[in-house]
């Protein structure tokens, strides 16, 4: 009697149960989905943490190399400071900007900061040629200023730049056909572990050195001047490369630290979501079992 | 003042590199290995013309070729 009466109700209940089933199935699926995402985020965190550790160890070495190389650049600049050398302001002659970036990414905005600086500079005075060290700035600048690029170098940034790197680059630059009024080296100046800024070092041409105010204080033969110019270009380049390398490592360390922190935040968020969803599924199942039990008991 | 290496077409940097290599090679073995790392250079470069990147070339070979070319012109 009761069963007959209850049947439609049961049917309705079944209908509800069957209607709930896909929802249930969906929640199981999301549970698995969340688990999958959690796992992948954990892996990413592991990777970024490792990269951070690698970057920190490289950073200490790079900073040491930077302080060592600083004396090279400063020693050679001392001469020009004492001689009061200034870049020549000649009309019609081109300026060469050497951009010291590197091949590797994943280090925040240090490459794009330099690219932006170059673009801003190019808007003011378009009569500029670019020699680019490193793939990153090359690909960025080749999109906007491909016509101005005359040389590009690759393979830098794997390790601490050596003096041999700098001298090879300087040699190739001095082989360039163009006659440049001034050569500027753009690099990221290392202010502290958090901050850096694009900075320019001047490398003077022979005429600029010869025209400097206190030039007579030094007894320099005219035939030695090209040597001085080449050597000072190499020194400045070496300094710039080493300092840029240190900046890159510290920027990478910071970027990886932030990435690990973000991953950690995401992990806690997903862990809570995961637990809550699991609990909801369990409660759901319990409710179903209990309703099922009471229903069969009553019948 | 004429330098023999200048007449041979070497740049000052090249001259320095050769001199440095000689010094490094004459060091004792343990020091030499560390020092020779500082002399390594493995860069590639490309010339650009009219906004197009040229061929990627090995920098060391290109420099040597350019220098020997200049040396021949000087003679």
Interface residues (C-beta under 8 A of the other chain):
Chain A: X142 X146 X147 X149 X150 X151 X152 X153 X154 X155 X156 X162 X163 X164 X165 X167 X168 X169 X170 X171 X172 X174 X175 X221 X223 X224 X226 X227 X230 X231 X234
Chain B: X1 X2 X6 X11 X12 X13 X14 X16 X17 X20 X37 X38 X39 X40 X41 X42 X43 X44 X45 X46 X47 X48 X50 X51 X52 X53 X56 X59 X60 X62 X63 X66
